[in-house]
Amino acid sequence: MVVHMDNLGDLLGRSKYKEPKEIAQIKKFVWEQFEATPDVELGKNSIIITVDSAPLATSLRYKIIELNAILNTNKKLVIRIK
């Protein structure tokens, strides 16, 4: 008896990755406000937003309440610099 197993490339090729809603909203917000694309990680209790520079991080911190209202989440928003 022969069992046919798909290889990893076939399995991954069939699946469509869809970015979580929160990540897409954060990236859109940062792009519209600052024309920059952050790295975003979702954790159990937090969302980590990593940006390229300290001035961008500071500017984003001033907008954190507005971003939190858009996301409508209870997770803590953490801003980091690369």
N, C-alpha and C positions, 0 to 999 in steps of 0.2 A: 504494500500500500504506500503510495506517494502522497505526501501532504505538500501542497503548494503554498509557500509563504511569500508574501510581498516583501520586497526589500524596502528599506527606510526611505529611499528616494521616491518610490512609487506612493508610499503612504503620505509623505509630506507634500508631494505634488498634487494630491487630490484634495487636501484640506485647504481651506481658505482662512488665512489669519485675518481677524477683524480686531482692530485696536479697541480697547475698552473706551467707553464713552468719556470718562473723566480725562483720560490721556489726550484724546482728540480735542476736547474742550480747552484744556490747558494750552496745548500747542497752538490752537487757533487764537486764543486770547493773547498769548505772548507775541505771536506773529503780528496780529493787528495792532497791538500797542507799541511794540518795540522793534519789529521786523527782525526777530531772532527766533531760532528754533531750540527749545530746551530739551534736555533728556528728562524723561518722567518715569518714575518707578512707583508702582502701587504696593503698599505694604498692608498689613492687617489693620493697623490703626493710623497710618499716615500715608501721605503722598509726598514723595521727594522730588522736587523740581531742581534740576541742576542746570546752571547757566554758565556762559563762558567768562563773564567778567564781574568784578565787584560793583561797578556802577550799574550794570544791568540788574544785579541781585538787589541792590538798594532801591532802585526804581520799582522793581517788582514788589518789594516789601511794602511800599506805599500803596500798592494796588491790591494787597492781599485780601482785604475785606470785600472788595468788588469781585475778585476771583472766587472767593469762598461762596458768595451769594449766587454766582453763576453755576457753580458745581453742586450746590445744595447737598453738601456732605458733612458728616460729623467727623471725618478724618482730619487730623492735624496736617496743615500744609507746611512743609519744611523746604526752605530755599538754600541751596548749596552752590558753591562756586567750583568749577573744574580746576 
